[in-house]
Amino acid sequence: MIYSCFQLEADGPVAHLRLNRPEHFNSMIPAFWSELPQAVAAVEQSGKARVLVISSTGKHFTAGMDLAVFQGDSAVCTRTALDREQLRKLILSLQDSFSCLEHCRIPVIAAIQGGCIGAGVDMVSACDLRYATSSAFFTIQEINIGMMADLGTLQRLPKLIPEGIVRELSYTGDRLSAQRASQLGLVNDVFETQEEMLARCLAVAGKIAEHPPLAIAASKEAITYARDHSLADSLRQAASWQAAILDMSHVAESVKARKEQRLPSFENLHPVRGRL
């Protein structure tokens, strides 16, 4: 499929999705919101990819929501209760476009250069891992244009960094540098150049892809579940998952490969089936 906002490479175990509107700082035009979940679904449903890396092109990772989303046929109107009900449905739909990253059964790694602004923060907050260049910065831009962030930043970011920092950024609209983001644990590592960062992201993705995809998918599910549930509930969920997915042939292959000093071999996840 040809996308207007992205380039997708998804032939091997590591899929690579690039935001590809550098001349517009990869702002999120209306097509972005349907193309992102479509691309993620294409990667996830094939069963071939074991990790998804999301990177960008040009000076900035993304300038966030493009003003075109609020103009023309997409113009937001809040004059009546019916208008506001319609707006609520729109916001929920936009939230789903980022939640697909969290719900995706394979890990998603974000490679961030330059500005990650507004909805960009919502987007990377839904990813599993984040790496950044030294020039990268994060801005909860919505407050600077008289809005609250509403696509996941205020819900996911407090699970990633201290709440007080989230409140400060959300109330002031100030920038969070890559270095400070690393200190807080928002990003896993910081690199001088985009090339170095991408090399590291692809290396981490390759390492993940060496492990049984089923165990990785279950691990992602368990970590996300534990974030939103009590310890007792999460332990029960983990027991159920392990009982459901444990494959002793995977354990045997892992041990054997270590002894033989080779990479292990595991079956891909099955493709996601549609309706019968």
Secondary structure, DSSP 8 states (H G I E B T S, - for coil): ---SSEEEE-SSSEEEEEE--GGGTT-B-HHHHHHHHHHHHHHHHHS--SEEEEE--SS-SB--B-GGGGSGGG----SSHHHHHHHHHHHHHHHHHHHHHHH-SS-EEEEE-SEEETHHHHHHHTSSEEEEETT-EEE-GGGGGT----SSHHHHGGGTS-HHHHHHHHHH--EEEHHHHHHHTSSSEEESSHHHHHHHHHHHHHHHHTS-HHHHHHHHHHHHHHHHS-HHHHHHHHHHHHHHH--HHHHHHHHHHHHTTS--------------
